[in-house]
Amino acid sequence: MAQPPTLFLTDQDVRAVFDWRDAVAALRRAYAAAAAPALFPPRTMARGDGRWLRTLSGIAPDGGMMGAKMIAVSLKAKTASYLIPLFDQETVALAALLDGNAITGFRTAATSALAADALSPAGAWRVAAIGSGFEAKTHVRALASLRPLAGVTVYSPNPASRDRFIAELADIGAPMTQAASVEAALDGANLIVCAARSRDEGPTLKGALLRPGVTVLSIGSTLPEQRELDAEAISRAGLIVADMVEEVAHETGDMIAARNEGVDFAGKLVGLDAVIGGRHRGRTDPGQIVLYKSVGAAIQDLSVATMCVERARAAGRGTPLPVSISPVVKGE
């Protein structure tokens, strides 16, 4: 059977075909599958003179696609490019190439929504958004696709940014307010979205402010030099769920700082796959403080990118490439 031509999806194509519910459903299936560690190895990063290239690779355990996401960054030029190649597992033909810019934000928010749904008590969410940028807005949209939002309060040090946040999310139909401080934003919230870091990389959320029963989504500290949560937040959490356990534990500034301050979190750190796959019960008490911490993972990129390609083909969206890479016969 002839292989379909390689499909190229621009960032505009991805945004046009993306669907929050389909993304969360794809991620739920992926995380529920028992994936051997070798299918999703640790990410790699090449660094040099103000530039770095990060690669996340993996093979979908359901036999779908295999591929990678590559992120090229120039710190001097303050620019980044994202590329996702997807290969058919049976033929190893190049099935699709995608601009991964929007997918990176979408998959992060969709995975956070999946985690929040699994870790929060039943009922509507009252959301406190710490941050007002792209990540904060996509998280609110992802959450709104799964449960009713009783209210959303946003904090940003910039009042104009808070105004834009509320205006751009008016279509979700949830009550929206803004707060002039983190503490005010948390008032009455049962779900906190941390999607901003301070200019000096100091923690933006203090553990002393966390109320019993709250669920915290932390996605803004993914490197050793970055901070989002203080050590007390890590200490007070009764359960910490991570998308990549080893990377969260050893390569994020929040956890490194907590360990340096004597916080022992090893016994309460579990993988999101264990929770979604039913191998860990997740929250054990309605009053427990639960933290979901994300650094991003290839399983998220592959799941959401594959979903976008399927929807694009169905909608006739994207550009079929006139030429592609032909698989080469080996071993003869």
C-alpha angles and dihedrals in degrees: 000000000000116000114239113248117268108273120219118205120194122208088261091053091051093050091048096054100033118116124186098212093048090048093052091045091052091049092047091055092046096049093044091058116091100244119191112232091242090065091067111030123188115283120259129220129195114200132190139151099335095324134096138179118204122192128194115185137177152150118236109240091218093066094253118117135339123203148110146250119232122196118194115192134184110194090188094054092034091228137125137190126201125202129180120188116189123198128195107244095218101046098019086222116151101258100178147354118209137187098238099200099102093031090062092060095037096051092047092053094042091052091048089052090050090051093046091051091051096044105038127083114254119278142058121328126237101202129206110195114201099197132028105217135102095293094049092049095047090050092055091049092049092049092048089057091062108036141009114272111223089192145333124218119188129201124195126148088235114074091200090057090051090051092051091048092055094043094050093049097045091107094067090071098226124133106263128198136164132226132207094216140030091244092054091048092055094054107121095353121140094182125045123195113200106196105147139066127209120250091248093044091246116147114280095196121051120206092223089070096056116109124210114274097023123138117215125201110199116186105145103081111067103141134056093252094053128089132189107147128043124231092259091060089055091046096050095048111103091198131022117194119193134189089214108023100192095044093047092048098046110020107043123088094226094058095039091053092046091051091048089053091054100261111150106205101154095102094054100042115102137163124260088230090061091054097044092042092052096245092117123037094221116207111031100185134029089230095051119116106230125194126197112195123190135190096168127258140214092241088064094049094046094047096049095039091051090049090052092050092050092050091045093053090048091050095043090242126146135039120283106218116235090219134026144170113289117216112246122224111240134192099038 
